[in-house]
Amino acid sequence: MVEFYEDLFTKSGAESSGDEIMEHRFPILTPEQIKVLDKPFEAREVWCALKGMNPYKASGPDGFQAAFFQRY
């Protein structure tokens, strides 16, 4: 891992095409996977995810903990 980042931030690493970097960032999705991820959310799915959260873990970006959303 150290060698990867050393090479990335050296002159020779900066001159690379970027393909080596991109192949480590995101997997390539198949059309079937994209179709599944592109489906609209179902109310039951959201409800189950919300109820499965620990109510007093770290708050979200709005400052509310899951307990607020679970109750209201």
CHARMM-style PDB file with segment names, atoms N, HN, CA, C and O in Angstrom:
ATOM      1  N   MET     1       0.822  -1.170   0.000  1.00  0.00      PROA
ATOM      2  CA  MET     1       0.000   0.000   0.000  1.00  0.00      PROA
ATOM      3  C   MET     1       0.878   1.250   0.000  1.00  0.00      PROA
ATOM      4  O   MET     1       0.600   2.218  -0.708  1.00  0.00      PROA
ATOM      5  N   VAL     2       1.931   1.214   0.797  1.00  0.00      PROA
ATOM      6  HN  VAL     2       2.156   0.427   1.372  1.00  0.00      PROA
ATOM      7  CA  VAL     2       2.831   2.361   0.870  1.00  0.00      PROA
ATOM      8  C   VAL     2       3.445   2.632  -0.504  1.00  0.00      PROA
ATOM      9  O   VAL     2       3.519   3.779  -0.943  1.00  0.00      PROA
ATOM     10  N   GLU     3       3.878   1.581  -1.170  1.00  0.00      PROA
ATOM     11  HN  GLU     3       3.817   0.649  -0.814  1.00  0.00      PROA
ATOM     12  CA  GLU     3       4.476   1.748  -2.496  1.00  0.00      PROA
ATOM     13  C   GLU     3       3.491   2.350  -3.489  1.00  0.00      PROA
ATOM     14  O   GLU     3       3.874   3.176  -4.317  1.00  0.00      PROA
ATOM     15  N   PHE     4       2.232   1.946  -3.416  1.00  0.00      PROA
ATOM     16  HN  PHE     4       1.920   1.274  -2.744  1.00  0.00      PROA
ATOM     17  CA  PHE     4       1.218   2.476  -4.324  1.00  0.00      PROA
ATOM     18  C   PHE     4       1.115   3.989  -4.178  1.00  0.00      PROA
ATOM     19  O   PHE     4       1.123   4.710  -5.176  1.00  0.00      PROA
ATOM     20  N   TYR     5       1.016   4.487  -2.915  1.00  0.00      PROA
ATOM     21  HN  TYR     5       1.009   3.902  -2.104  1.00  0.00      PROA
ATOM     22  CA  TYR     5       0.862   5.919  -2.705  1.00  0.00      PROA
ATOM     23  C   TYR     5       2.159   6.683  -2.938  1.00  0.00      PROA
ATOM     24  O   TYR     5       2.129   7.831  -3.381  1.00  0.00      PROA
ATOM     25  N   GLU     6       3.295   6.059  -2.646  1.00  0.00      PROA
ATOM     26  HN  GLU     6       3.319   5.126  -2.287  1.00  0.00      PROA
ATOM     27  CA  GLU     6       4.557   6.726  -2.961  1.00  0.00      PROA
ATOM     28  C   GLU     6       4.664   6.934  -4.461  1.00  0.00      PROA
ATOM     29  O   GLU     6       5.053   8.009  -4.917  1.00  0.00      PROA
ATOM     30  N   ASP     7       4.321   5.914  -5.226  1.00  0.00      PROA
ATOM     31  HN  ASP     7       4.005   5.041  -4.856  1.00  0.00      PROA
ATOM     32  CA  ASP     7       4.363   6.039  -6.681  1.00  0.00      PROA
ATOM     33  C   ASP     7       3.319   7.030  -7.181  1.00  0.00      PROA
ATOM     34  O   ASP     7       3.567   7.770  -8.133  1.00  0.00      PROA
ATOM     35  N   LEU     8       2.169   7.045  -6.550  1.00  0.00      PROA
ATOM     36  HN  LEU     8       1.968   6.444  -5.777  1.00  0.00      PROA
ATOM     37  CA  LEU     8       1.095   7.944  -6.954  1.00  0.00      PROA
ATOM     38  C   LEU     8       1.499   9.402  -6.813  1.00  0.00      PROA
ATOM     39  O   LEU     8       1.150  10.227  -7.658  1.00  0.00      PROA
ATOM     40  N   PHE     9       2.234   9.729  -5.748  1.00  0.00      PROA
ATOM     41  HN  PHE     9       2.517   9.059  -5.062  1.00  0.00      PROA
ATOM     42  CA  PHE     9       2.583  11.113  -5.482  1.00  0.00      PROA
ATOM     43  C   PHE     9       4.002  11.488  -5.910  1.00  0.00      PROA
ATOM     44  O   PHE     9       4.518  12.525  -5.493  1.00  0.00      PROA
ATOM     45  N   THR    10       4.620  10.676  -6.718  1.00  0.00      PROA
ATOM     46  HN  THR    10       4.200   9.834  -7.057  1.00  0.00      PROA
ATOM     47  CA  THR    10       5.903  11.045  -7.305  1.00  0.00      PROA
ATOM     48  C   THR    10       5.672  11.502  -8.728  1.00  0.00      PROA
ATOM     49  O   THR    10       4.576  11.353  -9.268  1.00  0.00      PROA
ATOM     50  N   LYS    11       6.699  12.056  -9.330  1.00  0.00      PROA
ATOM     51  HN  LYS    11       7.589  12.178  -8.891  1.00  0.00      PROA
ATOM     52  CA  LYS    11       6.565  12.561 -10.688  1.00  0.00      PROA
ATOM     53  C   LYS    11       6.142  11.451 -11.650  1.00  0.00      PROA
ATOM     54  O   LYS    11       5.288  11.677 -12.506  1.00  0.00      PROA
ATOM     55  N   SER    12       6.717  10.271 -11.525  1.00  0.00      PROA
ATOM     56  HN  SER    12       7.412  10.088 -10.829  1.00  0.00      PROA
ATOM     57  CA  SER    12       6.351   9.187 -12.438  1.00  0.00      PROA
ATOM     58  C   SER    12       4.910   8.751 -12.214  1.00  0.00      PROA
ATOM     59  O   SER    12       4.224   8.369 -13.161  1.00  0.00      PROA
ATOM     60  N   GLY    13       4.445   8.806 -10.968  1.00  0.00      PROA
ATOM     61  HN  GLY    13       5.002   9.116 -10.198  1.00  0.00      PROA
ATOM     62  CA  GLY    13       3.063   8.447 -10.687  1.00  0.00      PROA
ATOM     63  C   GLY    13       2.096   9.476 -11.229  1.00  0.00      PROA
ATOM     64  O   GLY    13       1.007   9.131 -11.687  1.00  0.00      PROA
ATOM     65  N   ALA    14       2.487  10.739 -11.180  1.00  0.00      PROA
ATOM     66  HN  ALA    14       3.371  11.020 -10.808  1.00  0.00      PROA
ATOM     67  CA  ALA    14       1.622  11.805 -11.670  1.00  0.00      PROA
ATOM     68  C   ALA    14       1.486  11.761 -13.182  1.00  0.00      PROA
ATOM     69  O   ALA    14       0.487  12.230 -13.727  1.00  0.00      PROA
ATOM     70  N   GLU    15       2.478  11.202 -13.867  1.00  0.00      PROA
ATOM     71  HN  GLU    15       3.290  10.821 -13.424  1.00  0.00      PROA
ATOM     72  CA  GLU    15       2.431  11.151 -15.320  1.00  0.00      PROA
ATOM     73  C   GLU    15       1.645   9.957 -15.841  1.00  0.00      PROA
ATOM     74  O   GLU    15       1.415   9.846 -17.045  1.00  0.00      PROA
ATOM     75  N   SER    16       1.234   9.071 -14.959  1.00  0.00      PROA
ATOM     76  HN  SER    16       1.421   9.161 -13.981  1.00  0.00      PROA
ATOM     77  CA  SER    16       0.499   7.899 -15.422  1.00  0.00      PROA
ATOM     78  C   SER    16      -0.875   8.324 -15.931  1.00  0.00      PROA
ATOM     79  O   SER    16      -1.343   9.428 -15.652  1.00  0.00      PROA
ATOM     80  N   SER    17      -1.504   7.435 -16.676  1.00  0.00      PROA
ATOM     81  HN  SER    17      -1.124   6.538 -16.903  1.00  0.00      PROA
ATOM     82  CA  SER    17      -2.778   7.761 -17.323  1.00  0.00      PROA
ATOM     83  C   SER    17      -3.936   7.851 -16.337  1.00  0.00      PROA
ATOM     84  O   SER    17      -4.973   8.424 -16.671  1.00  0.00      PROA
ATOM     85  N   GLY    18      -3.797   7.319 -15.169  1.00  0.00      PROA
ATOM     86  HN  GLY    18      -2.954   6.854 -14.897  1.00  0.00      PROA
ATOM     87  CA  GLY    18      -4.872   7.333 -14.192  1.00  0.00      PROA
ATOM     88  C   GLY    18      -5.670   6.045 -14.188  1.00  0.00      PROA
ATOM     89  O   GLY    18      -6.483   5.827 -13.290  1.00  0.00      PROA
ATOM     90  N   ASP    19      -5.455   5.186 -15.177  1.00  0.00      PROA
ATOM     91  HN  ASP    19      -4.795   5.363 -15.907  1.00  0.00      PROA
ATOM     92  CA  ASP    19      -6.187   3.924 -15.228  1.00  0.00      PROA
ATOM     93  C   ASP    19      -5.900   3.057 -14.017  1.00  0.00      PROA
ATOM     94  O   ASP    19      -6.795   2.385 -13.503  1.00  0.00      PROA
ATOM     95  N   GLU    20      -4.659   3.070 -13.559  1.00  0.00      PROA
ATOM     96  HN  GLU    20      -3.933   3.616 -13.976  1.00  0.00      PROA
ATOM     97  CA  GLU    20      -4.298   2.259 -12.408  1.00  0.00      PROA
ATOM     98  C   GLU    20      -5.046   2.734 -11.165  1.00  0.00      PROA
ATOM     99  O   GLU    20      -5.438   1.926 -10.323  1.00  0.00      PROA
ATOM    100  N   ILE    21      -5.238   4.024 -11.054  1.00  0.00      PROA
ATOM    101  HN  ILE    21      -4.920   4.680 -11.738  1.00  0.00      PROA
ATOM    102  CA  ILE    21      -5.931   4.583  -9.896  1.00  0.00      PROA
ATOM    103  C   ILE    21      -7.413   4.245  -9.975  1.00  0.00      PROA
ATOM    104  O   ILE    21      -7.998   3.804  -8.986  1.00  0.00      PROA
ATOM    105  N   MET    22      -8.017   4.442 -11.118  1.00  0.00      PROA
ATOM    106  HN  MET    22      -7.542   4.800 -11.922  1.00  0.00      PROA
ATOM    107  CA  MET    22      -9.448   4.232 -11.264  1.00  0.00      PROA
ATOM    108  C   MET    22      -9.850   2.777 -11.068  1.00  0.00      PROA
ATOM    109  O   MET    22     -10.953   2.504 -10.596  1.00  0.00      PROA
ATOM    110  N   GLU    23      -8.994   1.857 -11.415  1.00  0.00      PROA
ATOM    111  HN  GLU    23      -8.098   2.079 -11.799  1.00  0.00      PROA
ATOM    112  CA  GLU    23      -9.363   0.450 -11.258  1.00  0.00      PROA
ATOM    113  C   GLU    23      -9.472   0.054  -9.792  1.00  0.00      PROA
ATOM    114  O   GLU    23     -10.069  -0.974  -9.475  1.00  0.00      PROA
ATOM    115  N   HSD    24      -8.906   0.851  -8.895  1.00  0.00      PROA
ATOM    116  HN  HSD    24      -8.421   1.687  -9.152  1.00  0.00      PROA
ATOM    117  CA  HSD    24      -8.970   0.563  -7.467  1.00  0.00      PROA
ATOM    118  C   HSD    24     -10.082   1.339  -6.781  1.00  0.00      PROA
ATOM    119  O   HSD    24     -10.349   1.104  -5.602  1.00  0.00      PROA
ATOM    120  N   ARG    25     -10.725   2.241  -7.469  1.00  0.00      PROA
ATOM    121  HN  ARG    25     -10.507   2.432  -8.426  1.00  0.00      PROA
ATOM    122  CA  ARG    25     -11.730   3.089  -6.843  1.00  0.00      PROA
ATOM    123  C   ARG    25     -13.118   2.478  -6.857  1.00  0.00      PROA
ATOM    124  O   ARG    25     -13.726   2.316  -5.799  1.00  0.00      PROA
ATOM    125  N   PHE    26     -13.628   2.141  -8.012  1.00  0.00      PROA
ATOM    126  HN  PHE    26     -13.135   2.272  -8.872  1.00  0.00      PROA
ATOM    127  CA  PHE    26     -15.006   1.693  -8.122  1.00  0.00      PROA
ATOM    128  C   PHE    26     -15.090   0.418  -8.952  1.00  0.00      PROA
ATOM    129  O   PHE    26     -14.441   0.308  -9.992  1.00  0.00      PROA
ATOM    130  N   PRO    27     -15.876  -0.533  -8.502  1.00  0.00      PROA
ATOM    131  CA  PRO    27     -16.067  -1.731  -9.321  1.00  0.00      PROA
ATOM    132  C   PRO    27     -16.968  -1.400 -10.515  1.00  0.00      PROA
ATOM    133  O   PRO    27     -17.771  -0.469 -10.454  1.00  0.00      PROA
ATOM    134  N   ILE    28     -16.834  -2.145 -11.566  1.00  0.00      PROA
ATOM    135  HN  ILE    28     -16.181  -2.902 -11.615  1.00  0.00      PROA
ATOM    136  CA  ILE    28     -17.685  -1.980 -12.728  1.00  0.00      PROA
ATOM    137  C   ILE    28     -18.980  -2.746 -12.474  1.00  0.00      PROA
ATOM    138  O   ILE    28     -18.946  -3.935 -12.155  1.00  0.00      PROA
ATOM    139  N   LEU    29     -20.115  -2.076 -12.615  1.00  0.00      PROA
ATOM    140  HN  LEU    29     -20.143  -1.111 -12.874  1.00  0.00      PROA
ATOM    141  CA  LEU    29     -21.401  -2.711 -12.378  1.00  0.00      PROA
ATOM    142  C   LEU    29     -21.949  -3.304 -13.667  1.00  0.00      PROA
ATOM    143  O   LEU    29     -21.776  -2.755 -14.755  1.00  0.00      PROA
ATOM    144  N   THR    30     -22.606  -4.428 -13.510  1.00  0.00      PROA
ATOM    145  HN  THR    30     -22.746  -4.874 -12.626  1.00  0.00      PROA
ATOM    146  CA  THR    30     -23.258  -5.049 -14.654  1.00  0.00      PROA
ATOM    147  C   THR    30     -24.601  -4.353 -14.877  1.00  0.00      PROA
ATOM    148  O   THR    30     -25.104  -3.694 -13.968  1.00  0.00      PROA
ATOM    149  N   PRO    31     -25.184  -4.485 -16.056  1.00  0.00      PROA
ATOM    150  CA  PRO    31     -26.511  -3.890 -16.284  1.00  0.00      PROA
ATOM    151  C   PRO    31     -27.561  -4.397 -15.292  1.00  0.00      PROA
ATOM    152  O   PRO    31     -28.449  -3.641 -14.898  1.00  0.00      PROA
ATOM    153  N   GLU    32     -27.471  -5.659 -14.887  1.00  0.00      PROA
ATOM    154  HN  GLU    32     -26.750  -6.274 -15.207  1.00  0.00      PROA
ATOM    155  CA  GLU    32     -28.421  -6.205 -13.918  1.00  0.00      PROA
ATOM    156  C   GLU    32     -28.269  -5.526 -12.558  1.00  0.00      PROA
ATOM    157  O   GLU    32     -29.265  -5.219 -11.902  1.00  0.00      PROA
ATOM    158  N   GLN    33     -27.018  -5.288 -12.131  1.00  0.00      PROA
ATOM    159  HN  GLN    33     -26.209  -5.537 -12.663  1.00  0.00      PROA
ATOM    160  CA  GLN    33     -26.777  -4.618 -10.850  1.00  0.00      PROA
ATOM    161  C   GLN    33     -27.286  -3.181 -10.892  1.00  0.00      PROA
ATOM    162  O   GLN    33     -27.852  -2.690  -9.915  1.00  0.00      PROA
ATOM    163  N   ILE    34     -27.086  -2.518 -12.005  1.00  0.00      PROA
ATOM    164  HN  ILE    34     -26.626  -2.916 -12.798  1.00  0.00      PROA
ATOM    165  CA  ILE    34     -27.560  -1.138 -12.157  1.00  0.00      PROA
ATOM    166  C   ILE    34     -29.081  -1.107 -12.067  1.00  0.00      PROA
ATOM    167  O   ILE    34     -29.649  -0.208 -11.446  1.00  0.00      PROA
ATOM    168  N   LYS    35     -29.740  -2.077 -12.680  1.00  0.00      PROA
ATOM    169  HN  LYS    35     -29.279  -2.807 -13.184  1.00  0.00      PROA
ATOM    170  CA  LYS    35     -31.200  -2.140 -12.652  1.00  0.00      PROA
ATOM    171  C   LYS    35     -31.706  -2.293 -11.215  1.00  0.00      PROA
ATOM    172  O   LYS    35     -32.673  -1.637 -10.828  1.00  0.00      PROA
ATOM    173  N   VAL    36     -31.061  -3.152 -10.425  1.00  0.00      PROA
ATOM    174  HN  VAL    36     -30.275  -3.685 -10.739  1.00  0.00      PROA
ATOM    175  CA  VAL    36     -31.464  -3.358  -9.034  1.00  0.00      PROA
ATOM    176  C   VAL    36     -31.254  -2.082  -8.217  1.00  0.00      PROA
ATOM    177  O   VAL    36     -32.108  -1.708  -7.412  1.00  0.00      PROA
ATOM    178  N   LEU    37     -30.124  -1.421  -8.424  1.00  0.00      PROA
ATOM    179  HN  LEU    37     -29.431  -1.725  -9.077  1.00  0.00      PROA
ATOM    180  CA  LEU    37     -29.828  -0.203  -7.666  1.00  0.00      PROA
ATOM    181  C   LEU    37     -30.681   0.978  -8.097  1.00  0.00      PROA
ATOM    182  O   LEU    37     -30.840   1.940  -7.346  1.00  0.00      PROA
ATOM    183  N   ASP    38     -31.223   0.909  -9.290  1.00  0.00      PROA
ATOM    184  HN  ASP    38     -31.094   0.127  -9.899  1.00  0.00      PROA
ATOM    185  CA  ASP    38     -32.008   2.008  -9.846  1.00  0.00      PROA
ATOM    186  C   ASP    38     -33.487   1.937  -9.467  1.00  0.00      PROA
ATOM    187  O   ASP    38     -34.249   2.853  -9.775  1.00  0.00      PROA
ATOM    188  N   LYS    39     -33.895   0.859  -8.803  1.00  0.00      PROA
ATOM    189  HN  LYS    39     -33.276   0.115  -8.552  1.00  0.00      PROA
ATOM    190  CA  LYS    39     -35.298   0.709  -8.408  1.00  0.00      PROA
ATOM    191  C   LYS    39     -35.679   1.768  -7.373  1.00  0.00      PROA
ATOM    192  O   LYS    39     -34.846   2.168  -6.560  1.00  0.00      PROA
ATOM    193  N   PRO    40     -36.929   2.222  -7.401  1.00  0.00      PROA
ATOM    194  CA  PRO    40     -37.386   3.147  -6.350  1.00  0.00      PROA
ATOM    195  C   PRO    40     -37.407   2.432  -4.993  1.00  0.00      PROA
ATOM    196  O   PRO    40     -37.582   1.215  -4.924  1.00  0.00      PROA
ATOM    197  N   PHE    41     -37.227   3.199  -3.929  1.00  0.00      PROA
ATOM    198  HN  PHE    41     -37.085   4.187  -3.985  1.00  0.00      PROA
ATOM    199  CA  PHE    41     -37.286   2.638  -2.588  1.00  0.00      PROA
ATOM    200  C   PHE    41     -38.728   2.262  -2.274  1.00  0.00      PROA
ATOM    201  O   PHE    41     -39.662   2.938  -2.704  1.00  0.00      PROA
ATOM    202  N   GLU    42     -38.900   1.187  -1.528  1.00  0.00      PROA
ATOM    203  HN  GLU    42     -38.141   0.637  -1.179  1.00  0.00      PROA
ATOM    204  CA  GLU    42     -40.222   0.792  -1.054  1.00  0.00      PROA
ATOM    205  C   GLU    42     -40.347   1.210   0.405  1.00  0.00      PROA
ATOM    206  O   GLU    42     -39.368   1.178   1.150  1.00  0.00      PROA
ATOM    207  N   ALA    43     -41.533   1.596   0.806  1.00  0.00      PROA
ATOM    208  HN  ALA    43     -42.329   1.622   0.201  1.00  0.00      PROA
ATOM    209  CA  ALA    43     -41.764   2.071   2.172  1.00  0.00      PROA
ATOM    210  C   ALA    43     -41.338   1.021   3.196  1.00  0.00      PROA
ATOM    211  O   ALA    43     -40.733   1.357   4.215  1.00  0.00      PROA
ATOM    212  N   ARG    44     -41.648  -0.233   2.933  1.00  0.00      PROA
ATOM    213  HN  ARG    44     -42.139  -0.506   2.105  1.00  0.00      PROA
ATOM    214  CA  ARG    44     -41.291  -1.312   3.877  1.00  0.00      PROA
ATOM    215  C   ARG    44     -39.774  -1.439   4.015  1.00  0.00      PROA
ATOM    216  O   ARG    44     -39.262  -1.680   5.108  1.00  0.00      PROA
ATOM    217  N   GLU    45     -39.068  -1.278   2.910  1.00  0.00      PROA
ATOM    218  HN  GLU    45     -39.484  -1.082   2.022  1.00  0.00      PROA
ATOM    219  CA  GLU    45     -37.606  -1.362   2.916  1.00  0.00      PROA
ATOM    220  C   GLU    45     -36.997  -0.256   3.779  1.00  0.00      PROA
ATOM    221  O   GLU    45     -36.080  -0.506   4.562  1.00  0.00      PROA
ATOM    222  N   VAL    46     -37.512   0.969   3.632  1.00  0.00      PROA
ATOM    223  HN  VAL    46     -38.257   1.172   2.996  1.00  0.00      PROA
ATOM    224  CA  VAL    46     -37.019   2.100   4.428  1.00  0.00      PROA
ATOM    225  C   VAL    46     -37.359   1.892   5.899  1.00  0.00      PROA
ATOM    226  O   VAL    46     -36.524   2.137   6.770  1.00  0.00      PROA
ATOM    227  N   TRP    47     -38.586   1.439   6.183  1.00  0.00      PROA
ATOM    228  HN  TRP    47     -39.264   1.240   5.476  1.00  0.00      PROA
ATOM    229  CA  TRP    47     -39.022   1.188   7.560  1.00  0.00      PROA
ATOM    230  C   TRP    47     -38.115   0.164   8.250  1.00  0.00      PROA
ATOM    231  O   TRP    47     -37.689   0.372   9.386  1.00  0.00      PROA
ATOM    232  N   CYS    48     -37.826  -0.929   7.565  1.00  0.00      PROA
ATOM    233  HN  CYS    48     -38.171  -1.098   6.642  1.00  0.00      PROA
ATOM    234  CA  CYS    48     -36.973  -1.977   8.139  1.00  0.00      PROA
ATOM    235  C   CYS    48     -35.553  -1.466   8.389  1.00  0.00      PROA
ATOM    236  O   CYS    48     -34.949  -1.786   9.412  1.00  0.00      PROA
ATOM    237  N   ALA    49     -35.028  -0.685   7.472  1.00  0.00      PROA
ATOM    238  HN  ALA    49     -35.518  -0.425   6.641  1.00  0.00      PROA
ATOM    239  CA  ALA    49     -33.679  -0.138   7.651  1.00  0.00      PROA
ATOM    240  C   ALA    49     -33.642   0.820   8.838  1.00  0.00      PROA
ATOM    241  O   ALA    49     -32.711   0.783   9.642  1.00  0.00      PROA
ATOM    242  N   LEU    50     -34.649   1.672   8.945  1.00  0.00      PROA
ATOM    243  HN  LEU    50     -35.405   1.702   8.291  1.00  0.00      PROA
ATOM    244  CA  LEU    50     -34.705   2.636  10.041  1.00  0.00      PROA
ATOM    245  C   LEU    50     -34.847   1.942  11.392  1.00  0.00      PROA
ATOM    246  O   LEU    50     -34.181   2.318  12.356  1.00  0.00      PROA
ATOM    247  N   LYS    51     -35.699   0.947  11.465  1.00  0.00      PROA
ATOM    248  HN  LYS    51     -36.240   0.641  10.682  1.00  0.00      PROA
ATOM    249  CA  LYS    51     -35.899   0.231  12.732  1.00  0.00      PROA
ATOM    250  C   LYS    51     -34.686  -0.619  13.098  1.00  0.00      PROA
ATOM    251  O   LYS    51     -34.491  -0.939  14.270  1.00  0.00      PROA
ATOM    252  N   GLY    52     -33.877  -0.984  12.122  1.00  0.00      PROA
ATOM    253  HN  GLY    52     -34.036  -0.724  11.169  1.00  0.00      PROA
ATOM    254  CA  GLY    52     -32.693  -1.791  12.386  1.00  0.00      PROA
ATOM    255  C   GLY    52     -31.499  -0.989  12.858  1.00  0.00      PROA
ATOM    256  O   GLY    52     -30.477  -1.561  13.237  1.00  0.00      PROA
ATOM    257  N   MET    53     -31.616   0.339  12.841  1.00  0.00      PROA
ATOM    258  HN  MET    53     -32.447   0.803  12.533  1.00  0.00      PROA
ATOM    259  CA  MET    53     -30.511   1.201  13.264  1.00  0.00      PROA
ATOM    260  C   MET    53     -30.463   1.315  14.778  1.00  0.00      PROA
ATOM    261  O   MET    53     -31.498   1.302  15.444  1.00  0.00      PROA
ATOM    262  N   ASN    54     -29.256   1.427  15.318  1.00  0.00      PROA
ATOM    263  HN  ASN    54     -28.415   1.437  14.777  1.00  0.00      PROA
ATOM    264  CA  ASN    54     -29.105   1.696  16.740  1.00  0.00      PROA
ATOM    265  C   ASN    54     -29.606   3.122  16.971  1.00  0.00      PROA
ATOM    266  O   ASN    54     -29.119   4.049  16.323  1.00  0.00      PROA
ATOM    267  N   PRO    55     -30.576   3.324  17.887  1.00  0.00      PROA
ATOM    268  CA  PRO    55     -31.199   4.644  18.016  1.00  0.00      PROA
ATOM    269  C   PRO    55     -30.289   5.754  18.541  1.00  0.00      PROA
ATOM    270  O   PRO    55     -30.568   6.931  18.313  1.00  0.00      PROA
ATOM    271  N   TYR    56     -29.219   5.406  19.232  1.00  0.00      PROA
ATOM    272  HN  TYR    56     -28.993   4.450  19.417  1.00  0.00      PROA
ATOM    273  CA  TYR    56     -28.409   6.457  19.855  1.00  0.00      PROA
ATOM    274  C   TYR    56     -26.965   6.492  19.373  1.00  0.00      PROA
ATOM    275  O   TYR    56     -26.082   6.975  20.082  1.00  0.00      PROA
ATOM    276  N   LYS    57     -26.729   5.991  18.193  1.00  0.00      PROA
ATOM    277  HN  LYS    57     -27.446   5.599  17.617  1.00  0.00      PROA
ATOM    278  CA  LYS    57     -25.388   6.114  17.611  1.00  0.00      PROA
ATOM    279  C   LYS    57     -25.217   7.537  17.100  1.00  0.00      PROA
ATOM    280  O   LYS    57     -26.053   8.398  17.375  1.00  0.00      PROA
ATOM    281  N   ALA    58     -24.165   7.790  16.374  1.00  0.00      PROA
ATOM    282  HN  ALA    58     -23.486   7.091  16.151  1.00  0.00      PROA
ATOM    283  CA  ALA    58     -23.850   9.134  15.894  1.00  0.00      PROA
ATOM    284  C   ALA    58     -25.016   9.735  15.118  1.00  0.00      PROA
ATOM    285  O   ALA    58     -25.731   9.042  14.395  1.00  0.00      PROA
ATOM    286  N   SER    59     -25.184  11.014  15.286  1.00  0.00      PROA
ATOM    287  HN  SER    59     -24.604  11.578  15.874  1.00  0.00      PROA
ATOM    288  CA  SER    59     -26.269  11.707  14.598  1.00  0.00      PROA
ATOM    289  C   SER    59     -25.956  11.876  13.120  1.00  0.00      PROA
ATOM    290  O   SER    59     -24.805  11.795  12.691  1.00  0.00      PROA
ATOM    291  N   GLY    60     -27.004  12.111  12.364  1.00  0.00      PROA
ATOM    292  HN  GLY    60     -27.939  12.178  12.712  1.00  0.00      PROA
ATOM    293  CA  GLY    60     -26.847  12.334  10.932  1.00  0.00      PROA
ATOM    294  C   GLY    60     -26.415  13.757  10.649  1.00  0.00      PROA
ATOM    295  O   GLY    60     -26.183  14.528  11.580  1.00  0.00      PROA
ATOM    296  N   PRO    61     -26.302  14.122   9.374  1.00  0.00      PROA
ATOM    297  CA  PRO    61     -25.854  15.477   9.016  1.00  0.00      PROA
ATOM    298  C   PRO    61     -26.812  16.565   9.491  1.00  0.00      PROA
ATOM    299  O   PRO    61     -26.424  17.728   9.602  1.00  0.00      PROA
ATOM    300  N   ASP    62     -28.067  16.192   9.771  1.00  0.00      PROA
ATOM    301  HN  ASP    62     -28.382  15.247   9.681  1.00  0.00      PROA
ATOM    302  CA  ASP    62     -29.036  17.172  10.271  1.00  0.00      PROA
ATOM    303  C   ASP    62     -29.006  17.306  11.792  1.00  0.00      PROA
ATOM    304  O   ASP    62     -29.731  18.127  12.353  1.00  0.00      PROA
ATOM    305  N   GLY    63     -28.169  16.503  12.468  1.00  0.00      PROA
ATOM    306  HN  GLY    63     -27.579  15.836  12.012  1.00  0.00      PROA
ATOM    307  CA  GLY    63     -28.039  16.577  13.915  1.00  0.00      PROA
ATOM    308  C   GLY    63     -28.974  15.661  14.679  1.00  0.00      PROA
ATOM    309  O   GLY    63     -28.851  15.540  15.898  1.00  0.00      PROA
ATOM    310  N   PHE    64     -29.906  15.013  13.996  1.00  0.00      PROA
ATOM    311  HN  PHE    64     -30.006  15.111  13.006  1.00  0.00      PROA
ATOM    312  CA  PHE    64     -30.845  14.119  14.658  1.00  0.00      PROA
ATOM    313  C   PHE    64     -30.298  12.700  14.703  1.00  0.00      PROA
ATOM    314  O   PHE    64     -29.686  12.223  13.748  1.00  0.00      PROA
ATOM    315  N   GLN    65     -30.530  12.034  15.826  1.00  0.00      PROA
ATOM    316  HN  GLN    65     -31.028  12.421  16.602  1.00  0.00      PROA
ATOM    317  CA  GLN    65     -30.173  10.632  15.939  1.00  0.00      PROA
ATOM    318  C   GLN    65     -31.320   9.788  15.371  1.00  0.00      PROA
ATOM    319  O   GLN    65     -32.429  10.283  15.170  1.00  0.00      PROA
ATOM    320  N   ALA    66     -31.037   8.524  15.122  1.00  0.00      PROA
ATOM    321  HN  ALA    66     -30.136   8.122  15.286  1.00  0.00      PROA
ATOM    322  CA  ALA    66     -32.047   7.629  14.565  1.00  0.00      PROA
ATOM    323  C   ALA    66     -33.266   7.521  15.482  1.00  0.00      PROA
ATOM    324  O   ALA    66     -34.372   7.283  14.996  1.00  0.00      PROA
ATOM    325  N   ALA    67     -33.093   7.687  16.786  1.00  0.00      PROA
ATOM    326  HN  ALA    67     -32.195   7.880  17.181  1.00  0.00      PROA
ATOM    327  CA  ALA    67     -34.210   7.595  17.730  1.00  0.00      PROA
ATOM    328  C   ALA    67     -35.323   8.576  17.365  1.00  0.00      PROA
ATOM    329  O   ALA    67     -36.502   8.244  17.492  1.00  0.00      PROA
ATOM    330  N   PHE    68     -34.972   9.754  16.923  1.00  0.00      PROA
ATOM    331  HN  PHE    68     -34.015  10.023  16.819  1.00  0.00      PROA
ATOM    332  CA  PHE    68     -35.988  10.752  16.542  1.00  0.00      PROA
ATOM    333  C   PHE    68     -36.848  10.226  15.386  1.00  0.00      PROA
ATOM    334  O   PHE    68     -38.075  10.308  15.427  1.00  0.00      PROA
ATOM    335  N   PHE    69     -36.196   9.694  14.372  1.00  0.00      PROA
ATOM    336  HN  PHE    69     -35.199   9.628  14.339  1.00  0.00      PROA
ATOM    337  CA  PHE    69     -36.916   9.212  13.194  1.00  0.00      PROA
ATOM    338  C   PHE    69     -37.683   7.925  13.504  1.00  0.00      PROA
ATOM    339  O   PHE    69     -38.747   7.680  12.934  1.00  0.00      PROA
ATOM    340  N   GLN    70     -37.148   7.112  14.397  1.00  0.00      PROA
ATOM    341  HN  GLN    70     -36.284   7.311  14.860  1.00  0.00      PROA
ATOM    342  CA  GLN    70     -37.848   5.893  14.773  1.00  0.00      PROA
ATOM    343  C   GLN    70     -39.133   6.205  15.544  1.00  0.00      PROA
ATOM    344  O   GLN    70     -40.123   5.481  15.438  1.00  0.00      PROA
ATOM    345  N   ARG    71     -39.104   7.264  16.301  1.00  0.00      PROA
ATOM    346  HN  ARG    71     -38.300   7.852  16.388  1.00  0.00      PROA
ATOM    347  CA  ARG    71     -40.283   7.613  17.103  1.00  0.00      PROA
ATOM    348  C   ARG    71     -41.294   8.441  16.308  1.00  0.00      PROA
ATOM    349  O   ARG    71     -42.501   8.238  16.443  1.00  0.00      PROA
ATOM    350  N   TYR    72     -40.814   9.367  15.488  1.00  0.00      PROA
ATOM    351  HN  TYR    72     -39.834   9.532  15.379  1.00  0.00      PROA
ATOM    352  CA  TYR    72     -41.739  10.288  14.810  1.00  0.00      PROA
ATOM    353  C   TYR    72     -41.811  10.002  13.327  1.00  0.00      PROA
ATOM    354  OT1 TYR    72     -42.539  10.679  12.602  1.00  0.00      PROA
TER     355      TYR     72
END
